[in-house]
Amino acid sequence: MKISVLTALLLAATAVSAAAQSGPTPQEQMACRGDASKFCAEHIGKPPEMNACLRQNKTKLSDSCRKVVESHGG
């Protein structure tokens, strides 16, 4: 019993970690395209830096992009 519970917890943790690390969908990218160009152009092609820049500029983002940033933990 203990082994199956531990296995289930490890699988759940892996799934959550993978979901958190997944990149934006094409629709999410389109929602943030204008904001990314406006506020974070120097980070285009550098996903970690772009994500950090968008989070730093969250109050300036369009509603649709802000929702994307928040859905990815920002």
HTML snippet that shows the backbone in 3Dmol.js (N, CA, C, O; Angstrom):
<script src="https://3Dmol.org/build/3Dmol-min.js"></script>
<div id="view" style="width:600px;height:400px;position:relative"></div>
<script>
const pdb = `
ATOM      1  N   MET A   1       0.826  -1.201   0.000  1.00  0.00           N
ATOM      2  CA  MET A   1       0.000   0.000   0.000  1.00  0.00           C
ATOM      3  C   MET A   1       0.865   1.257   0.000  1.00  0.00           C
ATOM      4  O   MET A   1       0.602   2.187  -0.764  1.00  0.00           O
ATOM      5  N   LYS A   2       1.890   1.297   0.845  1.00  0.00           N
ATOM      6  CA  LYS A   2       2.748   2.475   0.911  1.00  0.00           C
ATOM      7  C   LYS A   2       3.459   2.724  -0.410  1.00  0.00           C
ATOM      8  O   LYS A   2       3.640   3.876  -0.802  1.00  0.00           O
ATOM      9  N   ILE A   3       3.861   1.675  -1.096  1.00  0.00           N
ATOM     10  CA  ILE A   3       4.572   1.837  -2.351  1.00  0.00           C
ATOM     11  C   ILE A   3       3.662   2.451  -3.404  1.00  0.00           C
ATOM     12  O   ILE A   3       4.095   3.327  -4.153  1.00  0.00           O
ATOM     13  N   SER A   4       2.417   2.013  -3.478  1.00  0.00           N
ATOM     14  CA  SER A   4       1.524   2.558  -4.505  1.00  0.00           C
ATOM     15  C   SER A   4       1.182   4.020  -4.224  1.00  0.00           C
ATOM     16  O   SER A   4       1.030   4.795  -5.169  1.00  0.00           O
ATOM     17  N   VAL A   5       1.059   4.416  -2.981  1.00  0.00           N
ATOM     18  CA  VAL A   5       0.791   5.810  -2.635  1.00  0.00           C
ATOM     19  C   VAL A   5       2.000   6.663  -3.001  1.00  0.00           C
ATOM     20  O   VAL A   5       1.852   7.745  -3.570  1.00  0.00           O
ATOM     21  N   LEU A   6       3.175   6.186  -2.681  1.00  0.00           N
ATOM     22  CA  LEU A   6       4.398   6.917  -3.013  1.00  0.00           C
ATOM     23  C   LEU A   6       4.543   7.058  -4.526  1.00  0.00           C
ATOM     24  O   LEU A   6       4.910   8.125  -5.019  1.00  0.00           O
ATOM     25  N   THR A   7       4.260   6.003  -5.251  1.00  0.00           N
ATOM     26  CA  THR A   7       4.323   6.049  -6.710  1.00  0.00           C
ATOM     27  C   THR A   7       3.342   7.071  -7.257  1.00  0.00           C
ATOM     28  O   THR A   7       3.681   7.844  -8.153  1.00  0.00           O
ATOM     29  N   ALA A   8       2.137   7.078  -6.727  1.00  0.00           N
ATOM     30  CA  ALA A   8       1.134   8.034  -7.184  1.00  0.00           C
ATOM     31  C   ALA A   8       1.578   9.469  -6.909  1.00  0.00           C
ATOM     32  O   ALA A   8       1.394  10.346  -7.753  1.00  0.00           O
ATOM     33  N   LEU A   9       2.157   9.711  -5.746  1.00  0.00           N
ATOM     34  CA  LEU A   9       2.644  11.055  -5.426  1.00  0.00           C
ATOM     35  C   LEU A   9       3.774  11.482  -6.355  1.00  0.00           C
ATOM     36  O   LEU A   9       3.810  12.628  -6.803  1.00  0.00           O
ATOM     37  N   LEU A  10       4.687  10.575  -6.644  1.00  0.00           N
ATOM     38  CA  LEU A  10       5.789  10.896  -7.548  1.00  0.00           C
ATOM     39  C   LEU A  10       5.278  11.180  -8.960  1.00  0.00           C
ATOM     40  O   LEU A  10       5.755  12.107  -9.615  1.00  0.00           O
ATOM     41  N   LEU A  11       4.323  10.401  -9.429  1.00  0.00           N
ATOM     42  CA  LEU A  11       3.750  10.639 -10.754  1.00  0.00           C
ATOM     43  C   LEU A  11       3.037  11.986 -10.804  1.00  0.00           C
ATOM     44  O   LEU A  11       3.160  12.718 -11.786  1.00  0.00           O
ATOM     45  N   ALA A  12       2.297  12.314  -9.757  1.00  0.00           N
ATOM     46  CA  ALA A  12       1.587  13.591  -9.718  1.00  0.00           C
ATOM     47  C   ALA A  12       2.580  14.749  -9.712  1.00  0.00           C
ATOM     48  O   ALA A  12       2.368  15.742 -10.408  1.00  0.00           O
ATOM     49  N   ALA A  13       3.640  14.641  -8.952  1.00  0.00           N
ATOM     50  CA  ALA A  13       4.648  15.699  -8.892  1.00  0.00           C
ATOM     51  C   ALA A  13       5.329  15.877 -10.246  1.00  0.00           C
ATOM     52  O   ALA A  13       5.603  17.002 -10.662  1.00  0.00           O
ATOM     53  N   THR A  14       5.598  14.784 -10.922  1.00  0.00           N
ATOM     54  CA  THR A  14       6.213  14.856 -12.246  1.00  0.00           C
ATOM     55  C   THR A  14       5.278  15.532 -13.233  1.00  0.00           C
ATOM     56  O   THR A  14       5.718  16.354 -14.037  1.00  0.00           O
ATOM     57  N   ALA A  15       3.998  15.200 -13.186  1.00  0.00           N
ATOM     58  CA  ALA A  15       3.028  15.796 -14.103  1.00  0.00           C
ATOM     59  C   ALA A  15       2.908  17.293 -13.865  1.00  0.00           C
ATOM     60  O   ALA A  15       2.850  18.068 -14.820  1.00  0.00           O
ATOM     61  N   VAL A  16       2.869  17.708 -12.612  1.00  0.00           N
ATOM     62  CA  VAL A  16       2.769  19.131 -12.290  1.00  0.00           C
ATOM     63  C   VAL A  16       4.023  19.856 -12.755  1.00  0.00           C
ATOM     64  O   VAL A  16       3.937  20.952 -13.308  1.00  0.00           O
ATOM     65  N   SER A  17       5.164  19.266 -12.539  1.00  0.00           N
ATOM     66  CA  SER A  17       6.419  19.882 -12.958  1.00  0.00           C
ATOM     67  C   SER A  17       6.476  20.021 -14.474  1.00  0.00           C
ATOM     68  O   SER A  17       6.895  21.061 -14.982  1.00  0.00           O
ATOM     69  N   ALA A  18       6.068  19.007 -15.189  1.00  0.00           N
ATOM     70  CA  ALA A  18       6.079  19.058 -16.650  1.00  0.00           C
ATOM     71  C   ALA A  18       5.109  20.111 -17.160  1.00  0.00           C
ATOM     72  O   ALA A  18       5.418  20.816 -18.121  1.00  0.00           O
ATOM     73  N   ALA A  19       3.947  20.233 -16.538  1.00  0.00           N
ATOM     74  CA  ALA A  19       2.973  21.235 -16.965  1.00  0.00           C
ATOM     75  C   ALA A  19       3.498  22.637 -16.716  1.00  0.00           C
ATOM     76  O   ALA A  19       3.287  23.529 -17.537  1.00  0.00           O
ATOM     77  N   ALA A  20       4.168  22.844 -15.613  1.00  0.00           N
ATOM     78  CA  ALA A  20       4.698  24.167 -15.282  1.00  0.00           C
ATOM     79  C   ALA A  20       5.818  24.570 -16.236  1.00  0.00           C
ATOM     80  O   ALA A  20       6.020  25.757 -16.491  1.00  0.00           O
ATOM     81  N   GLN A  21       6.550  23.583 -16.766  1.00  0.00           N
ATOM     82  CA  GLN A  21       7.675  23.885 -17.631  1.00  0.00           C
ATOM     83  C   GLN A  21       7.289  23.934 -19.101  1.00  0.00           C
ATOM     84  O   GLN A  21       8.098  24.330 -19.941  1.00  0.00           O
ATOM     85  N   SER A  22       6.064  23.537 -19.420  1.00  0.00           N
ATOM     86  CA  SER A  22       5.680  23.532 -20.827  1.00  0.00           C
ATOM     87  C   SER A  22       5.621  24.956 -21.348  1.00  0.00           C
ATOM     88  O   SER A  22       5.262  25.886 -20.625  1.00  0.00           O
ATOM     89  N   GLY A  23       5.972  25.106 -22.587  1.00  0.00           N
ATOM     90  CA  GLY A  23       5.992  26.430 -23.194  1.00  0.00           C
ATOM     91  C   GLY A  23       4.605  26.894 -23.569  1.00  0.00           C
ATOM     92  O   GLY A  23       3.637  26.143 -23.457  1.00  0.00           O
ATOM     93  N   PRO A  24       4.512  28.122 -24.010  1.00  0.00           N
ATOM     94  CA  PRO A  24       3.209  28.671 -24.400  1.00  0.00           C
ATOM     95  C   PRO A  24       2.707  28.023 -25.685  1.00  0.00           C
ATOM     96  O   PRO A  24       3.494  27.617 -26.540  1.00  0.00           O
ATOM     97  N   THR A  25       1.402  27.936 -25.803  1.00  0.00           N
ATOM     98  CA  THR A  25       0.784  27.423 -27.022  1.00  0.00           C
ATOM     99  C   THR A  25       0.888  28.496 -28.101  1.00  0.00           C
ATOM    100  O   THR A  25       1.186  29.650 -27.793  1.00  0.00           O
ATOM    101  N   PRO A  26       0.649  28.135 -29.356  1.00  0.00           N
ATOM    102  CA  PRO A  26       0.655  29.158 -30.408  1.00  0.00           C
ATOM    103  C   PRO A  26      -0.355  30.279 -30.133  1.00  0.00           C
ATOM    104  O   PRO A  26      -0.080  31.442 -30.430  1.00  0.00           O
ATOM    105  N   GLN A  27      -1.508  29.944 -29.574  1.00  0.00           N
ATOM    106  CA  GLN A  27      -2.508  30.967 -29.254  1.00  0.00           C
ATOM    107  C   GLN A  27      -1.988  31.907 -28.166  1.00  0.00           C
ATOM    108  O   GLN A  27      -2.207  33.116 -28.230  1.00  0.00           O
ATOM    109  N   GLU A  28      -1.306  31.354 -27.179  1.00  0.00           N
ATOM    110  CA  GLU A  28      -0.741  32.185 -26.113  1.00  0.00           C
ATOM    111  C   GLU A  28       0.362  33.088 -26.665  1.00  0.00           C
ATOM    112  O   GLU A  28       0.477  34.250 -26.273  1.00  0.00           O
ATOM    113  N   GLN A  29       1.161  32.553 -27.565  1.00  0.00           N
ATOM    114  CA  GLN A  29       2.214  33.360 -28.177  1.00  0.00           C
ATOM    115  C   GLN A  29       1.608  34.527 -28.952  1.00  0.00           C
ATOM    116  O   GLN A  29       2.114  35.647 -28.885  1.00  0.00           O
ATOM    117  N   MET A  30       0.534  34.270 -29.680  1.00  0.00           N
ATOM    118  CA  MET A  30      -0.120  35.343 -30.433  1.00  0.00           C
ATOM    119  C   MET A  30      -0.707  36.393 -29.489  1.00  0.00           C
ATOM    120  O   MET A  30      -0.683  37.585 -29.793  1.00  0.00           O
ATOM    121  N   ALA A  31      -1.230  35.954 -28.352  1.00  0.00           N
ATOM    122  CA  ALA A  31      -1.811  36.898 -27.393  1.00  0.00           C
ATOM    123  C   ALA A  31      -0.762  37.851 -26.842  1.00  0.00           C
ATOM    124  O   ALA A  31      -1.085  38.975 -26.457  1.00  0.00           O
ATOM    125  N   CYS A  32       0.481  37.416 -26.802  1.00  0.00           N
ATOM    126  CA  CYS A  32       1.549  38.241 -26.226  1.00  0.00           C
ATOM    127  C   CYS A  32       2.512  38.811 -27.260  1.00  0.00           C
ATOM    128  O   CYS A  32       3.466  39.501 -26.901  1.00  0.00           O
ATOM    129  N   ARG A  33       2.279  38.537 -28.517  1.00  0.00           N
ATOM    130  CA  ARG A  33       3.219  38.968 -29.556  1.00  0.00           C
ATOM    131  C   ARG A  33       3.470  40.479 -29.524  1.00  0.00           C
ATOM    132  O   ARG A  33       4.622  40.911 -29.519  1.00  0.00           O
ATOM    133  N   GLY A  34       2.420  41.271 -29.502  1.00  0.00           N
ATOM    134  CA  GLY A  34       2.579  42.726 -29.495  1.00  0.00           C
ATOM    135  C   GLY A  34       3.254  43.226 -28.240  1.00  0.00           C
ATOM    136  O   GLY A  34       4.135  44.084 -28.303  1.00  0.00           O
ATOM    137  N   ASP A  35       2.846  42.693 -27.091  1.00  0.00           N
ATOM    138  CA  ASP A  35       3.457  43.103 -25.824  1.00  0.00           C
ATOM    139  C   ASP A  35       4.928  42.700 -25.771  1.00  0.00           C
ATOM    140  O   ASP A  35       5.765  43.458 -25.281  1.00  0.00           O
ATOM    141  N   ALA A  36       5.242  41.508 -26.275  1.00  0.00           N
ATOM    142  CA  ALA A  36       6.632  41.049 -26.273  1.00  0.00           C
ATOM    143  C   ALA A  36       7.504  41.978 -27.113  1.00  0.00           C
ATOM    144  O   ALA A  36       8.617  42.328 -26.721  1.00  0.00           O
ATOM    145  N   SER A  37       6.984  42.369 -28.271  1.00  0.00           N
ATOM    146  CA  SER A  37       7.748  43.273 -29.138  1.00  0.00           C
ATOM    147  C   SER A  37       7.891  44.656 -28.517  1.00  0.00           C
ATOM    148  O   SER A  37       8.934  45.297 -28.648  1.00  0.00           O
ATOM    149  N   LYS A  38       6.851  45.109 -27.846  1.00  0.00           N
ATOM    150  CA  LYS A  38       6.847  46.451 -27.278  1.00  0.00           C
ATOM    151  C   LYS A  38       7.729  46.577 -26.035  1.00  0.00           C
ATOM    152  O   LYS A  38       8.489  47.535 -25.900  1.00  0.00           O
ATOM    153  N   PHE A  39       7.621  45.600 -25.129  1.00  0.00           N
ATOM    154  CA  PHE A  39       8.292  45.722 -23.833  1.00  0.00           C
ATOM    155  C   PHE A  39       9.562  44.875 -23.686  1.00  0.00           C
ATOM    156  O   PHE A  39      10.410  45.161 -22.841  1.00  0.00           O
ATOM    157  N   CYS A  40       9.686  43.832 -24.515  1.00  0.00           N
ATOM    158  CA  CYS A  40      10.762  42.857 -24.271  1.00  0.00           C
ATOM    159  C   CYS A  40      11.474  42.433 -25.549  1.00  0.00           C
ATOM    160  O   CYS A  40      11.950  41.301 -25.638  1.00  0.00           O
ATOM    161  N   ALA A  41      11.555  43.310 -26.531  1.00  0.00           N
ATOM    162  CA  ALA A  41      12.117  42.948 -27.840  1.00  0.00           C
ATOM    163  C   ALA A  41      13.523  42.360 -27.737  1.00  0.00           C
ATOM    164  O   ALA A  41      13.880  41.475 -28.515  1.00  0.00           O
ATOM    165  N   GLU A  42      14.312  42.836 -26.799  1.00  0.00           N
ATOM    166  CA  GLU A  42      15.693  42.346 -26.680  1.00  0.00           C
ATOM    167  C   GLU A  42      15.766  40.891 -26.226  1.00  0.00           C
ATOM    168  O   GLU A  42      16.834  40.281 -26.270  1.00  0.00           O
ATOM    169  N   HIS A  43      14.628  40.327 -25.785  1.00  0.00           N
ATOM    170  CA  HIS A  43      14.611  38.947 -25.299  1.00  0.00           C
ATOM    171  C   HIS A  43      13.944  37.976 -26.266  1.00  0.00           C
ATOM    172  O   HIS A  43      13.740  36.811 -25.924  1.00  0.00           O
ATOM    173  N   ILE A  44      13.602  38.435 -27.469  1.00  0.00           N
ATOM    174  CA  ILE A  44      12.978  37.546 -28.455  1.00  0.00           C
ATOM    175  C   ILE A  44      13.967  36.437 -28.800  1.00  0.00           C
ATOM    176  O   ILE A  44      15.139  36.694 -29.077  1.00  0.00           O
ATOM    177  N   GLY A  45      13.479  35.212 -28.779  1.00  0.00           N
ATOM    178  CA  GLY A  45      14.321  34.047 -29.039  1.00  0.00           C
ATOM    179  C   GLY A  45      14.998  33.492 -27.801  1.00  0.00           C
ATOM    180  O   GLY A  45      15.764  32.532 -27.883  1.00  0.00           O
ATOM    181  N   LYS A  46      14.716  34.096 -26.653  1.00  0.00           N
ATOM    182  CA  LYS A  46      15.296  33.648 -25.377  1.00  0.00           C
ATOM    183  C   LYS A  46      14.145  33.436 -24.391  1.00  0.00           C
ATOM    184  O   LYS A  46      13.867  34.312 -23.572  1.00  0.00           O
ATOM    185  N   PRO A  47      13.472  32.280 -24.461  1.00  0.00           N
ATOM    186  CA  PRO A  47      12.253  32.074 -23.656  1.00  0.00           C
ATOM    187  C   PRO A  47      12.375  32.379 -22.162  1.00  0.00           C
ATOM    188  O   PRO A  47      11.485  33.039 -21.624  1.00  0.00           O
ATOM    189  N   PRO A  48      13.418  31.942 -21.463  1.00  0.00           N
ATOM    190  CA  PRO A  48      13.462  32.258 -20.028  1.00  0.00           C
ATOM    191  C   PRO A  48      13.516  33.764 -19.755  1.00  0.00           C
ATOM    192  O   PRO A  48      12.844  34.265 -18.854  1.00  0.00           O
ATOM    193  N   GLU A  49      14.324  34.476 -20.544  1.00  0.00           N
ATOM    194  CA  GLU A  49      14.434  35.914 -20.359  1.00  0.00           C
ATOM    195  C   GLU A  49      13.141  36.623 -20.753  1.00  0.00           C
ATOM    196  O   GLU A  49      12.735  37.586 -20.103  1.00  0.00           O
ATOM    197  N   MET A  50      12.495  36.146 -21.820  1.00  0.00           N
ATOM    198  CA  MET A  50      11.223  36.724 -22.252  1.00  0.00           C
ATOM    199  C   MET A  50      10.168  36.547 -21.170  1.00  0.00           C
ATOM    200  O   MET A  50       9.436  37.484 -20.851  1.00  0.00           O
ATOM    201  N   ASN A  51      10.091  35.355 -20.611  1.00  0.00           N
ATOM    202  CA  ASN A  51       9.111  35.109 -19.551  1.00  0.00           C
ATOM    203  C   ASN A  51       9.341  36.030 -18.361  1.00  0.00           C
ATOM    204  O   ASN A  51       8.395  36.589 -17.806  1.00  0.00           O
ATOM    205  N   ALA A  52      10.598  36.185 -17.975  1.00  0.00           N
ATOM    206  CA  ALA A  52      10.921  37.068 -16.852  1.00  0.00           C
ATOM    207  C   ALA A  52      10.551  38.514 -17.183  1.00  0.00           C
ATOM    208  O   ALA A  52      10.009  39.224 -16.336  1.00  0.00           O
ATOM    209  N   CYS A  53      10.836  38.949 -18.397  1.00  0.00           N
ATOM    210  CA  CYS A  53      10.529  40.320 -18.809  1.00  0.00           C
ATOM    211  C   CYS A  53       9.021  40.565 -18.811  1.00  0.00           C
ATOM    212  O   CYS A  53       8.555  41.602 -18.339  1.00  0.00           O
ATOM    213  N   LEU A  54       8.265  39.610 -19.342  1.00  0.00           N
ATOM    214  CA  LEU A  54       6.807  39.771 -19.361  1.00  0.00           C
ATOM    215  C   LEU A  54       6.252  39.821 -17.937  1.00  0.00           C
ATOM    216  O   LEU A  54       5.350  40.607 -17.649  1.00  0.00           O
ATOM    217  N   ARG A  55       6.788  38.987 -17.052  1.00  0.00           N
ATOM    218  CA  ARG A  55       6.342  39.032 -15.643  1.00  0.00           C
ATOM    219  C   ARG A  55       6.663  40.395 -15.025  1.00  0.00           C
ATOM    220  O   ARG A  55       5.846  40.946 -14.287  1.00  0.00           O
ATOM    221  N   GLN A  56       7.835  40.936 -15.318  1.00  0.00           N
ATOM    222  CA  GLN A  56       8.231  42.235 -14.765  1.00  0.00           C
ATOM    223  C   GLN A  56       7.350  43.367 -15.284  1.00  0.00           C
ATOM    224  O   GLN A  56       7.168  44.379 -14.607  1.00  0.00           O
ATOM    225  N   ASN A  57       6.812  43.194 -16.471  1.00  0.00           N
ATOM    226  CA  ASN A  57       5.987  44.229 -17.096  1.00  0.00           C
ATOM    227  C   ASN A  57       4.498  43.896 -17.051  1.00  0.00           C
ATOM    228  O   ASN A  57       3.711  44.462 -17.810  1.00  0.00           O
ATOM    229  N   LYS A  58       4.115  42.989 -16.174  1.00  0.00           N
ATOM    230  CA  LYS A  58       2.740  42.478 -16.152  1.00  0.00           C
ATOM    231  C   LYS A  58       1.691  43.577 -16.066  1.00  0.00           C
ATOM    232  O   LYS A  58       0.637  43.465 -16.692  1.00  0.00           O
ATOM    233  N   THR A  59       1.949  44.621 -15.317  1.00  0.00           N
ATOM    234  CA  THR A  59       0.945  45.686 -15.162  1.00  0.00           C
ATOM    235  C   THR A  59       0.738  46.474 -16.447  1.00  0.00           C
ATOM    236  O   THR A  59      -0.285  47.140 -16.604  1.00  0.00           O
ATOM    237  N   LYS A  60       1.695  46.408 -17.368  1.00  0.00           N
ATOM    238  CA  LYS A  60       1.600  47.140 -18.634  1.00  0.00           C
ATOM    239  C   LYS A  60       1.015  46.304 -19.765  1.00  0.00           C
ATOM    240  O   LYS A  60       0.701  46.840 -20.828  1.00  0.00           O
ATOM    241  N   LEU A  61       0.865  45.003 -19.555  1.00  0.00           N
ATOM    242  CA  LEU A  61       0.464  44.089 -20.618  1.00  0.00           C
ATOM    243  C   LEU A  61      -1.017  44.205 -20.951  1.00  0.00           C
ATOM    244  O   LEU A  61      -1.824  44.652 -20.136  1.00  0.00           O
ATOM    245  N   SER A  62      -1.351  43.794 -22.165  1.00  0.00           N
ATOM    246  CA  SER A  62      -2.753  43.707 -22.555  1.00  0.00           C
ATOM    247  C   SER A  62      -3.428  42.647 -21.684  1.00  0.00           C
ATOM    248  O   SER A  62      -2.761  41.784 -21.112  1.00  0.00           O
ATOM    249  N   ASP A  63      -4.741  42.721 -21.591  1.00  0.00           N
ATOM    250  CA  ASP A  63      -5.470  41.759 -20.763  1.00  0.00           C
ATOM    251  C   ASP A  63      -5.201  40.322 -21.191  1.00  0.00           C
ATOM    252  O   ASP A  63      -4.998  39.448 -20.348  1.00  0.00           O
ATOM    253  N   SER A  64      -5.198  40.075 -22.505  1.00  0.00           N
ATOM    254  CA  SER A  64      -5.014  38.703 -22.979  1.00  0.00           C
ATOM    255  C   SER A  64      -3.615  38.183 -22.646  1.00  0.00           C
ATOM    256  O   SER A  64      -3.465  37.024 -22.260  1.00  0.00           O
ATOM    257  N   CYS A  65      -2.613  39.007 -22.788  1.00  0.00           N
ATOM    258  CA  CYS A  65      -1.256  38.574 -22.466  1.00  0.00           C
ATOM    259  C   CYS A  65      -1.076  38.413 -20.957  1.00  0.00           C
ATOM    260  O   CYS A  65      -0.414  37.480 -20.503  1.00  0.00           O
ATOM    261  N   ARG A  66      -1.662  39.316 -20.191  1.00  0.00           N
ATOM    262  CA  ARG A  66      -1.565  39.209 -18.733  1.00  0.00           C
ATOM    263  C   ARG A  66      -2.146  37.875 -18.262  1.00  0.00           C
ATOM    264  O   ARG A  66      -1.594  37.242 -17.362  1.00  0.00           O
ATOM    265  N   LYS A  67      -3.248  37.447 -18.861  1.00  0.00           N
ATOM    266  CA  LYS A  67      -3.852  36.159 -18.494  1.00  0.00           C
ATOM    267  C   LYS A  67      -2.914  35.010 -18.823  1.00  0.00           C
ATOM    268  O   LYS A  67      -2.824  34.048 -18.060  1.00  0.00           O
ATOM    269  N   VAL A  68      -2.213  35.094 -19.949  1.00  0.00           N
ATOM    270  CA  VAL A  68      -1.262  34.063 -20.315  1.00  0.00           C
ATOM    271  C   VAL A  68      -0.128  34.015 -19.296  1.00  0.00           C
ATOM    272  O   VAL A  68       0.242  32.941 -18.822  1.00  0.00           O
ATOM    273  N   VAL A  69       0.416  35.171 -18.963  1.00  0.00           N
ATOM    274  CA  VAL A  69       1.521  35.238 -18.001  1.00  0.00           C
ATOM    275  C   VAL A  69       1.075  34.664 -16.654  1.00  0.00           C
ATOM    276  O   VAL A  69       1.810  33.893 -16.037  1.00  0.00           O
ATOM    277  N   GLU A  70      -0.104  35.028 -16.202  1.00  0.00           N
ATOM    278  CA  GLU A  70      -0.607  34.521 -14.928  1.00  0.00           C
ATOM    279  C   GLU A  70      -0.851  33.019 -14.979  1.00  0.00           C
ATOM    280  O   GLU A  70      -0.634  32.327 -13.985  1.00  0.00           O
ATOM    281  N   SER A  71      -1.298  32.508 -16.116  1.00  0.00           N
ATOM    282  CA  SER A  71      -1.551  31.072 -16.222  1.00  0.00           C
ATOM    283  C   SER A  71      -0.267  30.257 -16.199  1.00  0.00           C
ATOM    284  O   SER A  71      -0.299  29.049 -15.965  1.00  0.00           O
ATOM    285  N   HIS A  72       0.866  30.914 -16.441  1.00  0.00           N
ATOM    286  CA  HIS A  72       2.159  30.250 -16.404  1.00  0.00           C
ATOM    287  C   HIS A  72       2.943  30.612 -15.137  1.00  0.00           C
ATOM    288  O   HIS A  72       4.168  30.497 -15.101  1.00  0.00           O
ATOM    289  N   GLY A  73       2.233  31.045 -14.116  1.00  0.00           N
ATOM    290  CA  GLY A  73       2.859  31.293 -12.820  1.00  0.00           C
ATOM    291  C   GLY A  73       3.392  32.687 -12.607  1.00  0.00           C
ATOM    292  O   GLY A  73       4.092  32.930 -11.624  1.00  0.00           O
ATOM    293  N   GLY A  74       3.085  33.610 -13.492  1.00  0.00           N
ATOM    294  CA  GLY A  74       3.623  34.962 -13.362  1.00  0.00           C
ATOM    295  C   GLY A  74       2.688  35.928 -12.704  1.00  0.00           C
ATOM    296  O   GLY A  74       3.028  37.099 -12.537  1.00  0.00           O
TER     297      GLY A  74
END
`;
const viewer = $3Dmol.createViewer("view");
viewer.addModel(pdb, "pdb");
viewer.setStyle({}, {cartoon: {color: "spectrum"}});
viewer.zoomTo();
viewer.render();
</script>
